[in-house]
Amino acid sequence: MAKRVGTSRDMGKGRKGWTLTAAVNAVFEFFRLAEFEILFFLFFIIAFLIFKDLTSRPEYNQLLVKKPGGVDLWPY
């Protein structure tokens, strides 16, 4: 007996379901390939945002601007 190709459950989907699956697989493939680089840049972006947030507050910004009391080692 011959094997039936294209059963009724595959007829309604068409190529749309396969295209979505291929796109999702491509995204996961790219992430596996570039995992280290993505995490490396993500680390620096998060560190930059935290540092930017800390330096935008006046009370923390004064730590970077004012000289501590005591011996004046810097000529400014």
PDB file of N, CA, C and O in Angstrom:
ATOM      1  N   MET A   1       0.841  -1.164   0.000  1.00  0.00           N
ATOM      2  CA  MET A   1       0.000   0.000   0.000  1.00  0.00           C
ATOM      3  C   MET A   1       0.893   1.236   0.000  1.00  0.00           C
ATOM      4  O   MET A   1       1.924   1.254   0.672  1.00  0.00           O
ATOM      5  N   ALA A   2       0.517   2.244  -0.728  1.00  0.00           N
ATOM      6  CA  ALA A   2       1.320   3.452  -0.868  1.00  0.00           C
ATOM      7  C   ALA A   2       1.190   4.335   0.370  1.00  0.00           C
ATOM      8  O   ALA A   2       0.138   4.387   1.007  1.00  0.00           O
ATOM      9  N   LYS A   3       2.268   5.020   0.692  1.00  0.00           N
ATOM     10  CA  LYS A   3       2.278   5.918   1.844  1.00  0.00           C
ATOM     11  C   LYS A   3       1.649   7.253   1.441  1.00  0.00           C
ATOM     12  O   LYS A   3       1.948   7.792   0.376  1.00  0.00           O
ATOM     13  N   ARG A   4       0.791   7.772   2.289  1.00  0.00           N
ATOM     14  CA  ARG A   4       0.134   9.046   1.986  1.00  0.00           C
ATOM     15  C   ARG A   4       1.056  10.198   2.372  1.00  0.00           C
ATOM     16  O   ARG A   4       1.592  10.235   3.480  1.00  0.00           O
ATOM     17  N   VAL A   5       1.228  11.115   1.464  1.00  0.00           N
ATOM     18  CA  VAL A   5       2.075  12.278   1.698  1.00  0.00           C
ATOM     19  C   VAL A   5       1.187  13.480   1.934  1.00  0.00           C
ATOM     20  O   VAL A   5       0.222  13.686   1.198  1.00  0.00           O
ATOM     21  N   GLY A   6       1.488  14.276   2.937  1.00  0.00           N
ATOM     22  CA  GLY A   6       0.694  15.466   3.220  1.00  0.00           C
ATOM     23  C   GLY A   6      -0.620  15.113   3.866  1.00  0.00           C
ATOM     24  O   GLY A   6      -1.662  15.151   3.211  1.00  0.00           O
ATOM     25  N   THR A   7      -0.593  14.774   5.124  1.00  0.00           N
ATOM     26  CA  THR A   7      -1.825  14.415   5.815  1.00  0.00           C
ATOM     27  C   THR A   7      -2.682  15.646   6.039  1.00  0.00           C
ATOM     28  O   THR A   7      -2.230  16.769   5.815  1.00  0.00           O
ATOM     29  N   SER A   8      -3.899  15.448   6.473  1.00  0.00           N
ATOM     30  CA  SER A   8      -4.863  16.549   6.603  1.00  0.00           C
ATOM     31  C   SER A   8      -4.422  17.567   7.659  1.00  0.00           C
ATOM     32  O   SER A   8      -4.760  18.744   7.536  1.00  0.00           O
ATOM     33  N   ARG A   9      -3.693  17.163   8.672  1.00  0.00           N
ATOM     34  CA  ARG A   9      -3.284  18.122   9.696  1.00  0.00           C
ATOM     35  C   ARG A   9      -2.219  19.079   9.176  1.00  0.00           C
ATOM     36  O   ARG A   9      -2.096  20.184   9.703  1.00  0.00           O
ATOM     37  N   ASP A  10      -1.445  18.697   8.162  1.00  0.00           N
ATOM     38  CA  ASP A  10      -0.435  19.573   7.585  1.00  0.00           C
ATOM     39  C   ASP A  10      -1.012  20.502   6.527  1.00  0.00           C
ATOM     40  O   ASP A  10      -0.388  21.503   6.174  1.00  0.00           O
ATOM     41  N   MET A  11      -2.185  20.186   6.022  1.00  0.00           N
ATOM     42  CA  MET A  11      -2.730  20.969   4.917  1.00  0.00           C
ATOM     43  C   MET A  11      -3.127  22.378   5.359  1.00  0.00           C
ATOM     44  O   MET A  11      -2.966  23.318   4.581  1.00  0.00           O
ATOM     45  N   GLY A  12      -3.635  22.556   6.565  1.00  0.00           N
ATOM     46  CA  GLY A  12      -4.094  23.863   7.009  1.00  0.00           C
ATOM     47  C   GLY A  12      -2.965  24.822   7.344  1.00  0.00           C
ATOM     48  O   GLY A  12      -3.139  26.034   7.213  1.00  0.00           O
ATOM     49  N   LYS A  13      -1.828  24.326   7.765  1.00  0.00           N
ATOM     50  CA  LYS A  13      -0.726  25.184   8.200  1.00  0.00           C
ATOM     51  C   LYS A  13      -0.030  25.861   7.035  1.00  0.00           C
ATOM     52  O   LYS A  13       0.286  27.048   7.111  1.00  0.00           O
ATOM     53  N   GLY A  14       0.204  25.156   6.002  1.00  0.00           N
ATOM     54  CA  GLY A  14       0.942  25.714   4.874  1.00  0.00           C
ATOM     55  C   GLY A  14       2.391  25.978   5.267  1.00  0.00           C
ATOM     56  O   GLY A  14       2.938  25.295   6.132  1.00  0.00           O
ATOM     57  N   ARG A  15       3.007  26.964   4.635  1.00  0.00           N
ATOM     58  CA  ARG A  15       4.405  27.300   4.906  1.00  0.00           C
ATOM     59  C   ARG A  15       4.568  28.257   6.078  1.00  0.00           C
ATOM     60  O   ARG A  15       5.687  28.458   6.551  1.00  0.00           O
ATOM     61  N   LYS A  16       3.477  28.853   6.559  1.00  0.00           N
ATOM     62  CA  LYS A  16       3.579  29.848   7.620  1.00  0.00           C
ATOM     63  C   LYS A  16       4.158  29.241   8.899  1.00  0.00           C
ATOM     64  O   LYS A  16       5.035  29.846   9.515  1.00  0.00           O
ATOM     65  N   GLY A  17       3.704  28.100   9.297  1.00  0.00           N
ATOM     66  CA  GLY A  17       4.214  27.445  10.501  1.00  0.00           C
ATOM     67  C   GLY A  17       5.675  27.073  10.360  1.00  0.00           C
ATOM     68  O   GLY A  17       6.435  27.185  11.322  1.00  0.00           O
ATOM     69  N   TRP A  18       6.076  26.641   9.203  1.00  0.00           N
ATOM     70  CA  TRP A  18       7.471  26.280   8.976  1.00  0.00           C
ATOM     71  C   TRP A  18       8.363  27.510   8.973  1.00  0.00           C
ATOM     72  O   TRP A  18       9.495  27.454   9.453  1.00  0.00           O
ATOM     73  N   THR A  19       7.873  28.604   8.446  1.00  0.00           N
ATOM     74  CA  THR A  19       8.656  29.832   8.421  1.00  0.00           C
ATOM     75  C   THR A  19       8.896  30.347   9.833  1.00  0.00           C
ATOM     76  O   THR A  19      10.005  30.769  10.160  1.00  0.00           O
ATOM     77  N   LEU A  20       7.881  30.317  10.658  1.00  0.00           N
ATOM     78  CA  LEU A  20       8.024  30.751  12.043  1.00  0.00           C
ATOM     79  C   LEU A  20       9.004  29.853  12.786  1.00  0.00           C
ATOM     80  O   LEU A  20       9.842  30.343  13.543  1.00  0.00           O
ATOM     81  N   THR A  21       8.908  28.565  12.581  1.00  0.00           N
ATOM     82  CA  THR A  21       9.820  27.624  13.218  1.00  0.00           C
ATOM     83  C   THR A  21      11.249  27.863  12.755  1.00  0.00           C
ATOM     84  O   THR A  21      12.177  27.838  13.564  1.00  0.00           O
ATOM     85  N   ALA A  22      11.431  28.092  11.475  1.00  0.00           N
ATOM     86  CA  ALA A  22      12.778  28.366  10.951  1.00  0.00           C
ATOM     87  C   ALA A  22      13.333  29.660  11.521  1.00  0.00           C
ATOM     88  O   ALA A  22      14.526  29.742  11.813  1.00  0.00           O
ATOM     89  N   ALA A  23      12.488  30.675  11.684  1.00  0.00           N
ATOM     90  CA  ALA A  23      12.946  31.945  12.249  1.00  0.00           C
ATOM     91  C   ALA A  23      13.364  31.777  13.705  1.00  0.00           C
ATOM     92  O   ALA A  23      14.397  32.303  14.120  1.00  0.00           O
ATOM     93  N   VAL A  24      12.572  31.052  14.479  1.00  0.00           N
ATOM     94  CA  VAL A  24      12.911  30.817  15.886  1.00  0.00           C
ATOM     95  C   VAL A  24      14.195  30.003  15.990  1.00  0.00           C
ATOM     96  O   VAL A  24      15.051  30.298  16.824  1.00  0.00           O
ATOM     97  N   ASN A  25      14.334  28.992  15.159  1.00  0.00           N
ATOM     98  CA  ASN A  25      15.567  28.196  15.164  1.00  0.00           C
ATOM     99  C   ASN A  25      16.782  29.031  14.786  1.00  0.00           C
ATOM    100  O   ASN A  25      17.865  28.836  15.337  1.00  0.00           O
ATOM    101  N   ALA A  26      16.611  29.964  13.847  1.00  0.00           N
ATOM    102  CA  ALA A  26      17.723  30.835  13.449  1.00  0.00           C
ATOM    103  C   ALA A  26      18.140  31.757  14.586  1.00  0.00           C
ATOM    104  O   ALA A  26      19.329  32.012  14.778  1.00  0.00           O
ATOM    105  N   VAL A  27      17.165  32.257  15.341  1.00  0.00           N
ATOM    106  CA  VAL A  27      17.493  33.120  16.483  1.00  0.00           C
ATOM    107  C   VAL A  27      18.260  32.338  17.536  1.00  0.00           C
ATOM    108  O   VAL A  27      19.256  32.829  18.067  1.00  0.00           O
ATOM    109  N   PHE A  28      17.809  31.125  17.846  1.00  0.00           N
ATOM    110  CA  PHE A  28      18.520  30.313  18.831  1.00  0.00           C
ATOM    111  C   PHE A  28      19.909  29.908  18.335  1.00  0.00           C
ATOM    112  O   PHE A  28      20.854  29.850  19.121  1.00  0.00           O
ATOM    113  N   GLU A  29      20.033  29.636  17.067  1.00  0.00           N
ATOM    114  CA  GLU A  29      21.337  29.296  16.487  1.00  0.00           C
ATOM    115  C   GLU A  29      22.301  30.470  16.612  1.00  0.00           C
ATOM    116  O   GLU A  29      23.468  30.289  16.960  1.00  0.00           O
ATOM    117  N   PHE A  30      21.803  31.689  16.324  1.00  0.00           N
ATOM    118  CA  PHE A  30      22.637  32.885  16.454  1.00  0.00           C
ATOM    119  C   PHE A  30      23.052  33.103  17.896  1.00  0.00           C
ATOM    120  O   PHE A  30      24.201  33.460  18.157  1.00  0.00           O
ATOM    121  N   PHE A  31      22.139  32.894  18.840  1.00  0.00           N
ATOM    122  CA  PHE A  31      22.479  33.076  20.250  1.00  0.00           C
ATOM    123  C   PHE A  31      23.524  32.072  20.703  1.00  0.00           C
ATOM    124  O   PHE A  31      24.425  32.418  21.467  1.00  0.00           O
ATOM    125  N   ARG A  32      23.415  30.829  20.241  1.00  0.00           N
ATOM    126  CA  ARG A  32      24.428  29.831  20.583  1.00  0.00           C
ATOM    127  C   ARG A  32      25.787  30.197  20.008  1.00  0.00           C
ATOM    128  O   ARG A  32      26.819  29.970  20.640  1.00  0.00           O
ATOM    129  N   LEU A  33      25.785  30.765  18.808  1.00  0.00           N
ATOM    130  CA  LEU A  33      27.030  31.126  18.146  1.00  0.00           C
ATOM    131  C   LEU A  33      27.692  32.320  18.819  1.00  0.00           C
ATOM    132  O   LEU A  33      28.910  32.326  18.996  1.00  0.00           O
ATOM    133  N   ALA A  34      26.916  33.327  19.198  1.00  0.00           N
ATOM    134  CA  ALA A  34      27.469  34.583  19.710  1.00  0.00           C
ATOM    135  C   ALA A  34      27.145  34.795  21.189  1.00  0.00           C
ATOM    136  O   ALA A  34      26.992  35.933  21.632  1.00  0.00           O
ATOM    137  N   GLU A  35      27.041  33.725  21.940  1.00  0.00           N
ATOM    138  CA  GLU A  35      26.631  33.844  23.338  1.00  0.00           C
ATOM    139  C   GLU A  35      27.617  34.679  24.148  1.00  0.00           C
ATOM    140  O   GLU A  35      27.197  35.547  24.913  1.00  0.00           O
ATOM    141  N   PHE A  36      28.901  34.439  24.001  1.00  0.00           N
ATOM    142  CA  PHE A  36      29.896  35.172  24.788  1.00  0.00           C
ATOM    143  C   PHE A  36      29.875  36.661  24.457  1.00  0.00           C
ATOM    144  O   PHE A  36      29.906  37.496  25.361  1.00  0.00           O
ATOM    145  N   GLU A  37      29.824  36.996  23.179  1.00  0.00           N
ATOM    146  CA  GLU A  37      29.834  38.403  22.786  1.00  0.00           C
ATOM    147  C   GLU A  37      28.587  39.125  23.267  1.00  0.00           C
ATOM    148  O   GLU A  37      28.667  40.274  23.699  1.00  0.00           O
ATOM    149  N   ILE A  38      27.442  38.470  23.198  1.00  0.00           N
ATOM    150  CA  ILE A  38      26.198  39.086  23.660  1.00  0.00           C
ATOM    151  C   ILE A  38      26.278  39.352  25.162  1.00  0.00           C
ATOM    152  O   ILE A  38      25.925  40.442  25.612  1.00  0.00           O
ATOM    153  N   LEU A  39      26.731  38.384  25.933  1.00  0.00           N
ATOM    154  CA  LEU A  39      26.834  38.559  27.379  1.00  0.00           C
ATOM    155  C   LEU A  39      27.896  39.591  27.741  1.00  0.00           C
ATOM    156  O   LEU A  39      27.729  40.324  28.715  1.00  0.00           O
ATOM    157  N   PHE A  40      28.988  39.664  26.974  1.00  0.00           N
ATOM    158  CA  PHE A  40      30.059  40.637  27.204  1.00  0.00           C
ATOM    159  C   PHE A  40      29.526  42.060  27.054  1.00  0.00           C
ATOM    160  O   PHE A  40      29.747  42.900  27.926  1.00  0.00           O
ATOM    161  N   PHE A  41      28.826  42.331  25.954  1.00  0.00           N
ATOM    162  CA  PHE A  41      28.276  43.663  25.747  1.00  0.00           C
ATOM    163  C   PHE A  41      27.151  43.965  26.732  1.00  0.00           C
ATOM    164  O   PHE A  41      27.000  45.106  27.168  1.00  0.00           O
ATOM    165  N   LEU A  42      26.369  42.963  27.082  1.00  0.00           N
ATOM    166  CA  LEU A  42      25.298  43.153  28.044  1.00  0.00           C
ATOM    167  C   LEU A  42      25.857  43.550  29.407  1.00  0.00           C
ATOM    168  O   LEU A  42      25.279  44.397  30.089  1.00  0.00           O
ATOM    169  N   PHE A  43      26.975  42.948  29.808  1.00  0.00           N
ATOM    170  CA  PHE A  43      27.635  43.301  31.068  1.00  0.00           C
ATOM    171  C   PHE A  43      28.052  44.766  31.066  1.00  0.00           C
ATOM    172  O   PHE A  43      27.809  45.472  32.044  1.00  0.00           O
ATOM    173  N   PHE A  44      28.676  45.238  29.984  1.00  0.00           N
ATOM    174  CA  PHE A  44      29.127  46.622  29.937  1.00  0.00           C
ATOM    175  C   PHE A  44      27.961  47.609  29.873  1.00  0.00           C
ATOM    176  O   PHE A  44      28.050  48.701  30.434  1.00  0.00           O
ATOM    177  N   ILE A  45      26.888  47.246  29.210  1.00  0.00           N
ATOM    178  CA  ILE A  45      25.717  48.125  29.161  1.00  0.00           C
ATOM    179  C   ILE A  45      25.100  48.261  30.546  1.00  0.00           C
ATOM    180  O   ILE A  45      24.743  49.364  30.959  1.00  0.00           O
ATOM    181  N   ILE A  46      24.969  47.147  31.268  1.00  0.00           N
ATOM    182  CA  ILE A  46      24.405  47.199  32.618  1.00  0.00           C
ATOM    183  C   ILE A  46      25.318  47.973  33.559  1.00  0.00           C
ATOM    184  O   ILE A  46      24.841  48.772  34.365  1.00  0.00           O
ATOM    185  N   ALA A  47      26.637  47.745  33.464  1.00  0.00           N
ATOM    186  CA  ALA A  47      27.583  48.488  34.303  1.00  0.00           C
ATOM    187  C   ALA A  47      27.519  49.983  34.001  1.00  0.00           C
ATOM    188  O   ALA A  47      27.568  50.798  34.922  1.00  0.00           O
ATOM    189  N   PHE A  48      27.411  50.351  32.734  1.00  0.00           N
ATOM    190  CA  PHE A  48      27.310  51.763  32.366  1.00  0.00           C
ATOM    191  C   PHE A  48      26.044  52.391  32.939  1.00  0.00           C
ATOM    192  O   PHE A  48      26.089  53.505  33.461  1.00  0.00           O
ATOM    193  N   LEU A  49      24.922  51.692  32.848  1.00  0.00           N
ATOM    194  CA  LEU A  49      23.665  52.238  33.369  1.00  0.00           C
ATOM    195  C   LEU A  49      23.717  52.422  34.882  1.00  0.00           C
ATOM    196  O   LEU A  49      23.212  53.417  35.401  1.00  0.00           O
ATOM    197  N   ILE A  50      24.324  51.469  35.597  1.00  0.00           N
ATOM    198  CA  ILE A  50      24.443  51.596  37.051  1.00  0.00           C
ATOM    199  C   ILE A  50      25.352  52.768  37.409  1.00  0.00           C
ATOM    200  O   ILE A  50      25.020  53.564  38.288  1.00  0.00           O
ATOM    201  N   PHE A  51      26.500  52.880  36.732  1.00  0.00           N
ATOM    202  CA  PHE A  51      27.423  53.977  37.007  1.00  0.00           C
ATOM    203  C   PHE A  51      26.786  55.323  36.669  1.00  0.00           C
ATOM    204  O   PHE A  51      26.958  56.296  37.403  1.00  0.00           O
ATOM    205  N   LYS A  52      26.055  55.378  35.567  1.00  0.00           N
ATOM    206  CA  LYS A  52      25.377  56.612  35.165  1.00  0.00           C
ATOM    207  C   LYS A  52      24.334  57.007  36.198  1.00  0.00           C
ATOM    208  O   LYS A  52      24.198  58.185  36.525  1.00  0.00           O
ATOM    209  N   ASP A  53      23.606  56.041  36.707  1.00  0.00           N
ATOM    210  CA  ASP A  53      22.594  56.313  37.719  1.00  0.00           C
ATOM    211  C   ASP A  53      23.244  56.821  38.999  1.00  0.00           C
ATOM    212  O   ASP A  53      22.737  57.762  39.609  1.00  0.00           O
ATOM    213  N   LEU A  54      24.350  56.224  39.419  1.00  0.00           N
ATOM    214  CA  LEU A  54      25.026  56.656  40.639  1.00  0.00           C
ATOM    215  C   LEU A  54      25.596  58.062  40.506  1.00  0.00           C
ATOM    216  O   LEU A  54      25.503  58.859  41.439  1.00  0.00           O
ATOM    217  N   THR A  55      26.175  58.366  39.371  1.00  0.00           N
ATOM    218  CA  THR A  55      26.791  59.680  39.211  1.00  0.00           C
ATOM    219  C   THR A  55      25.777  60.772  38.925  1.00  0.00           C
ATOM    220  O   THR A  55      26.131  61.949  38.986  1.00  0.00           O
ATOM    221  N   SER A  56      24.549  60.439  38.618  1.00  0.00           N
ATOM    222  CA  SER A  56      23.541  61.479  38.378  1.00  0.00           C
ATOM    223  C   SER A  56      22.942  61.998  39.680  1.00  0.00           C
ATOM    224  O   SER A  56      22.316  63.058  39.686  1.00  0.00           O
ATOM    225  N   ARG A  57      23.117  61.286  40.760  1.00  0.00           N
ATOM    226  CA  ARG A  57      22.597  61.737  42.053  1.00  0.00           C
ATOM    227  C   ARG A  57      23.600  62.697  42.699  1.00  0.00           C
ATOM    228  O   ARG A  57      24.794  62.397  42.736  1.00  0.00           O
ATOM    229  N   PRO A  58      23.147  63.831  43.203  1.00  0.00           N
ATOM    230  CA  PRO A  58      24.086  64.818  43.761  1.00  0.00           C
ATOM    231  C   PRO A  58      24.897  64.304  44.948  1.00  0.00           C
ATOM    232  O   PRO A  58      26.082  64.617  45.067  1.00  0.00           O
ATOM    233  N   GLU A  59      24.274  63.521  45.824  1.00  0.00           N
ATOM    234  CA  GLU A  59      25.016  63.067  47.014  1.00  0.00           C
ATOM    235  C   GLU A  59      26.143  62.103  46.646  1.00  0.00           C
ATOM    236  O   GLU A  59      27.175  62.090  47.318  1.00  0.00           O
ATOM    237  N   TYR A  60      25.975  61.302  45.607  1.00  0.00           N
ATOM    238  CA  TYR A  60      27.050  60.407  45.171  1.00  0.00           C
ATOM    239  C   TYR A  60      28.046  61.134  44.280  1.00  0.00           C
ATOM    240  O   TYR A  60      29.228  60.793  44.267  1.00  0.00           O
ATOM    241  N   ASN A  61      27.589  62.115  43.550  1.00  0.00           N
ATOM    242  CA  ASN A  61      28.466  62.862  42.660  1.00  0.00           C
ATOM    243  C   ASN A  61      29.500  63.640  43.461  1.00  0.00           C
ATOM    244  O   ASN A  61      30.618  63.842  42.988  1.00  0.00           O
ATOM    245  N   GLN A  62      29.152  64.076  44.653  1.00  0.00           N
ATOM    246  CA  GLN A  62      30.096  64.818  45.478  1.00  0.00           C
ATOM    247  C   GLN A  62      31.283  63.952  45.892  1.00  0.00           C
ATOM    248  O   GLN A  62      32.370  64.476  46.136  1.00  0.00           O
ATOM    249  N   LEU A  63      31.094  62.651  45.974  1.00  0.00           N
ATOM    250  CA  LEU A  63      32.218  61.762  46.293  1.00  0.00           C
ATOM    251  C   LEU A  63      33.277  61.796  45.201  1.00  0.00           C
ATOM    252  O   LEU A  63      34.466  61.640  45.478  1.00  0.00           O
ATOM    253  N   LEU A  64      32.850  61.999  43.970  1.00  0.00           N
ATOM    254  CA  LEU A  64      33.796  62.020  42.862  1.00  0.00           C
ATOM    255  C   LEU A  64      34.416  63.395  42.660  1.00  0.00           C
ATOM    256  O   LEU A  64      35.473  63.506  42.039  1.00  0.00           O
ATOM    257  N   VAL A  65      33.775  64.452  43.175  1.00  0.00           N
ATOM    258  CA  VAL A  65      34.237  65.815  42.916  1.00  0.00           C
ATOM    259  C   VAL A  65      35.054  66.368  44.074  1.00  0.00           C
ATOM    260  O   VAL A  65      36.134  66.917  43.856  1.00  0.00           O
ATOM    261  N   LYS A  66      34.562  66.234  45.297  1.00  0.00           N
ATOM    262  CA  LYS A  66      35.228  66.814  46.460  1.00  0.00           C
ATOM    263  C   LYS A  66      36.468  66.015  46.841  1.00  0.00           C
ATOM    264  O   LYS A  66      36.526  64.795  46.692  1.00  0.00           O
ATOM    265  N   LYS A  67      37.453  66.751  47.339  1.00  0.00           N
ATOM    266  CA  LYS A  67      38.636  66.097  47.883  1.00  0.00           C
ATOM    267  C   LYS A  67      38.348  65.722  49.330  1.00  0.00           C
ATOM    268  O   LYS A  67      37.704  66.485  50.049  1.00  0.00           O
ATOM    269  N   PRO A  68      38.812  64.567  49.762  1.00  0.00           N
ATOM    270  CA  PRO A  68      38.623  64.219  51.172  1.00  0.00           C
ATOM    271  C   PRO A  68      39.504  65.110  52.050  1.00  0.00           C
ATOM    272  O   PRO A  68      40.542  65.601  51.606  1.00  0.00           O
ATOM    273  N   GLY A  69      39.086  65.310  53.281  1.00  0.00           N
ATOM    274  CA  GLY A  69      39.873  66.121  54.204  1.00  0.00           C
ATOM    275  C   GLY A  69      41.187  65.432  54.554  1.00  0.00           C
ATOM    276  O   GLY A  69      41.328  64.216  54.426  1.00  0.00           O
ATOM    277  N   GLY A  70      42.120  66.222  54.989  1.00  0.00           N
ATOM    278  CA  GLY A  70      43.407  65.643  55.348  1.00  0.00           C
ATOM    279  C   GLY A  70      44.517  66.247  54.514  1.00  0.00           C
ATOM    280  O   GLY A  70      44.461  67.415  54.131  1.00  0.00           O
ATOM    281  N   VAL A  71      45.523  65.441  54.239  1.00  0.00           N
ATOM    282  CA  VAL A  71      46.693  65.905  53.509  1.00  0.00           C
ATOM    283  C   VAL A  71      46.310  66.212  52.067  1.00  0.00           C
ATOM    284  O   VAL A  71      45.627  65.425  51.412  1.00  0.00           O
ATOM    285  N   ASP A  72      46.767  67.385  51.572  1.00  0.00           N
ATOM    286  CA  ASP A  72      46.457  67.806  50.211  1.00  0.00           C
ATOM    287  C   ASP A  72      47.585  67.342  49.297  1.00  0.00           C
ATOM    288  O   ASP A  72      48.589  68.040  49.154  1.00  0.00           O
ATOM    289  N   LEU A  73      47.434  66.181  48.679  1.00  0.00           N
ATOM    290  CA  LEU A  73      48.479  65.631  47.818  1.00  0.00           C
ATOM    291  C   LEU A  73      48.362  66.122  46.383  1.00  0.00           C
ATOM    292  O   LEU A  73      49.349  66.111  45.646  1.00  0.00           O
ATOM    293  N   TRP A  74      47.185  66.547  45.978  1.00  0.00           N
ATOM    294  CA  TRP A  74      46.973  66.949  44.588  1.00  0.00           C
ATOM    295  C   TRP A  74      47.064  68.459  44.455  1.00  0.00           C
ATOM    296  O   TRP A  74      46.492  69.171  45.281  1.00  0.00           O
ATOM    297  N   PRO A  75      47.754  68.971  43.459  1.00  0.00           N
ATOM    298  CA  PRO A  75      47.984  70.415  43.343  1.00  0.00           C
ATOM    299  C   PRO A  75      46.834  71.181  42.688  1.00  0.00           C
ATOM    300  O   PRO A  75      47.107  72.117  41.937  1.00  0.00           O
ATOM    301  N   TYR A  76      45.620  70.853  42.916  1.00  0.00           N
ATOM    302  CA  TYR A  76      44.514  71.630  42.361  1.00  0.00           C
ATOM    303  C   TYR A  76      43.564  72.058  43.442  1.00  0.00           C
ATOM    304  O   TYR A  76      42.568  72.724  43.160  1.00  0.00           O
TER     305      TYR A  76
END
